Amino acid sequence: MDPNVINIGPERIKEIYNILADAMIDGIEKIEISEEESKKSAEYIVQNLDSVRTQTELITFLEQLCKSWPTYNNCYHKLLNEQKAFEDKKKIQEVESSINNITNNS
């Protein structure tokens, strides 16, 4: 499945905001990010996340976020793994569908 055409809807964006907010709070509690830097990262997130429309754009956004604020690395890996699992599930469904078509046409 082409990640450039996987649309990310408003509900998914809301989920991502929550994931990033949790990571920020965790980073502050663990003293991985200062309050000042967390505010800067929050501004970056608010300014950029809403414009994300595809999986490729999301990955690019997260990569840029992590370069400046490594406290979000776990989010990057979590969301990347979720996407890989989604793609794997789709591939499995496609293969099962093909097998069913072959079996039904025999």
N, C-alpha and C positions, 0 to 999 in steps of 0.2 A: 504494500500500500504506500502510495507516494505521500510523504509527510508534508509536501507543499500544498496538498489539497485537503488535508484533514482540518476541517473547520473547528475552531475552539469557540464555543458559545459563551454567553454571559454567565450561565451557571458554573461552567468550568472555570472561568476567570475568577468568579467569587470564591470557589474552592481554592484556587491558587493563592489569592489574597490571604485566605485563612492559613494556609500552609506556611506562607512567608511570614505572616504575623507571628505565628507560633515559633518559628525559627528565630525571629528577632527577639522575642521575649526570652527564649531559651539562651540565646547568645548573650543577652544583657545579664541574665542570672548567672551564667557561667563566666562572666567577665571576658567574653570573646570579642565583644563589640561595646564601645562606649555609648552612652546615651546620645552624645553629639553625632557620632557616626551612624547610630541607628536612625536618627532623624534625617540625616542625609540620604541614607538608603531608602527610607520610607518615601521621601520626596522623589527619588529616582523611580521607585516602584509605581507610585501613583502617576507620574508623568509618562510612563512607558507601557505599563501592563495592559491598559485598556485598549491600546492600539494593536495588540497581538491578535492575529486572526488564524494563524496556522501553527502546526506543531514545529515547523522549522523556525518560525519567528519566535516561538516560545523558547526553544533551545538557545537561540542567539541571545535573547533577552536574559535568560538565566546565566549564560556564560559571561556576559558583560557584568551582570550583577555580582557574580562570584569573583570576578577579577578584582573588583573594588572592595567587596565585603565577603571574605571567605566563610563567614559564619553561615552563609546560605548554601554552602557546598552540598550538605545533606539533602536539601530541597531539590537541587539540580539532579542529583543521582536518583532520588526517589521518583521524581516526575519522569525522568528518562527511563527508569525501569518500568514504571507504569505504562508508558507508551510502548515499550518493547513487548510487554505482556499483552497489550491490546492488539498490537500488530500480529503477534504469534497466534492469538486466539482467532483473528480474522483469517490467517493463512490456514489454520486447522479447519475452520468452517468451510473455506473454499475447497480444500482437499476432500473433506467429507462429502460436500455437495457433488464434486466431480465423481467420486466413487459411487455415490448413490445414482447419479445419472448413468454411469457405465453399467451398474448392476441392473437398473430398471430397463435399460435399452437392450440388454442381452437376451 
